[in-house]
Amino acid sequence: SALLALAVDYGELDAEEAWLAAHVDEDWQTEHWGQDAEAVARRSARKRDMMAAVSLLEALQG
C-alpha cells in the first residue's frame, strides 16, 4: 500500500485506480464467497478515509 500511495502522489495512478489495486484479493474473495455486511461497512469507511487523505494531499500540493 505504500507503493500505491507513492504512485498516487507522483501522479502514476489516480485514487480510484489505487483503491482498486489495493483490493484485488478482497474483490476476488467477494466474487467467490459473497459479501459480508460488516466487511462492506468497514470497506466503505476505509475508502472514505483514503479519499479524504488524497484530497488533503492534493490541497497541500496546491
CORGI-V341902 format. One record per backbone hydrogen bond with DSSP energy under -0.5 kcal/mol. CO is the residue of the C=O (numbers start at 1). NH is the residue of the N-H. If there is no record, write none. Layout:
# CORGI-V341902
CO_NH / CO_NH
This chain:
# CORGI-V341902
1_5 / 2_6 / 3_7 / 4_8 / 5_9 / 6_10 / 7_12 / 7_13 / 8_11 / 14_18 / 15_19 / 16_20 / 17_21 / 18_22 / 19_23 / 20_23 / 21_24 / 23_27 / 24_28 / 25_29 / 26_30 / 27_31 / 28_32 / 29_33 / 30_34 / 36_40 / 37_41 / 38_42 / 39_43 / 40_44 / 41_45 / 42_46 / 43_47 / 44_48 / 45_49 / 46_50 / 47_51 / 48_52 / 49_53 / 50_54 / 51_55 / 52_56 / 53_57 / 54_58 / 55_59 / 56_60 / 57_61 / 58_62
